[in-house]
Amino acid sequence: MPTLQNILAAPSFAGLKLINNQGDLHREVRHLDITENIDIKDYTAKESFILTTGLLFRDNQAGLKQMIKELNDIDTAGLGIKTSRYLKHINQEVIDYANELEFPLIEISEEWNLGEITRQISTYISDEQTAKLNYALNIQEELNDMLIKGFGVETMIERMSRILGVPVLLFNPFYMVDSQSWHYQQNNLLKQQHIRYFLEYLRSENANTITRNQTKFTNDVAIFKVQAYAYFPYYLTVSDINKLSYPFSLLTIEQIGSTLSFAIYKNKKVEEAEHSDINRFFESLITNRSDQSLS
């Protein structure tokens, strides 16, 4: 989902401006609501961006503080106020309180109609989600094509890394590096650093400090389980995750992980078939020699 920062950065929403400089713009916007009621907390949802003219708070900005508290308590994305209509200015006390909570207050410029801006932001959210879905499916389609053509997992990891532009490591169920992108061939120190981070992740998992199958994040590294086998997962480590930008999303990694799971499973089955053929070959040699000795 787009964040308030994404929305404010879009040229089409140049009429929106952050009022309090400590407002958290990394909050995601999933829904939009227009209200002139003080009890909106009972009728809205988490990650909603609330829009209002502030009519009810024209002579009662203490009520605005209470509304900010209630909206923050239920994890809404922020509050957009058309200050030019009724609420000509917002008291510094209210702004300071919003800063304490890091709750975003967004000024909506005079030329915007609340209904129109709701429609345009809704369209923006929908278009962004469609773009992210198409991006994820296009990458998965490319990797699926590589799988069909017989490319190995290592080649697929390399291709994934070049598409995303970040370092990638694949660990096997024995916690050894199975495949790596070209970044680590040139920088062994970076490789050792990311291996240590991965091992720390495993210790955290074994200590039950994170839940099973959870994706693990820092600002720079994300670890995803690749369930090629039910009880013995592989692990995909994607570094510099904070550098990945639109239209990248976690759905992209999920789709890649799905293809990698099938590729790993297929390769193991091919290896098992090859070993089985070799065993049958030597069994036939032994059987033929035994028959010749008896004759």
Phi, psi and omega in degrees: 000146178290152176263170174300326179297318177300316183293314181293334180279344181289132182303328182291346180245037180296341180280003177256138183216138178288128181275313182258123190290349178256012176293136183280105182275001179274002177291135181279147179248112180253329183223165173229143177222140172253134181213152167231021181249147182279345183261030182300333181302334181276352187231005179246180185235164175302144178066025174270142173260115187266131180245139181205158172271346181077020183306316185289345185251012182301321180244015184209073182284349171295326177293329177294320176300317180296320179296319178300316179300314183293320179292323178292323181298329181259015173062043172285165185284326182165180182234121177261127185236128175273089189290341185283347186274292182242317183268088189296330176209160178249129182299146180300328178300320179291318179297317179297321179294318177297323177296321178302322181272352187057034180269124185286128169250123184247127176275129177257122186291164188299327185287349182271130168271135185300322178295319181291318181291328175298315180297316183290321177293321177299318178295319179300314180298315181297315180296321181295318180295322178295318179296319179294320178296314180297320178299313181296316182291325178294319178294317179297320179298319179296316180291323176298320179296320176296321179297315180297324181280359174092012177291148181278170181298321181299319178293323179293322177297318179298317180294318178301316180298320182288327177293313183280334180078025181224159178291143181224135174236143174241121179258141177276176182297346177265011176066027175255151179293122179266316179215154181212153177277171186296339182303323185280341176291335181261348186216087182292329178298318177297319179299313180296324178297316182284332174294317178298318178298318179298317180294325175295322176300317179297319179296322177296320180294316180294332178274004179062029176275348169230153184282156182297138179071008179283143172283134183255129182236147155235189177293337187245335189230140173232139180241129181237137175279136176248105188276070175289328177229148188301316187252355183228078185286154165273168180228130179253120179253119179249117183263167182054039184298332181288348179271348180284129185239176178310135010262026177296145173207170178298333177301325178301312180294322179298318179292319177297316179300323178297316179292319179297322178302313181292321180296317179296314180298316179298315181298320179295321179293323176296316178298317179298320179295321179295317178296322180295320178296319179296317179298317180295324179298311181290328176297321180292324177296315180296318180295318179295320179294321179296319179295321180293322179295320180291328181282000000 
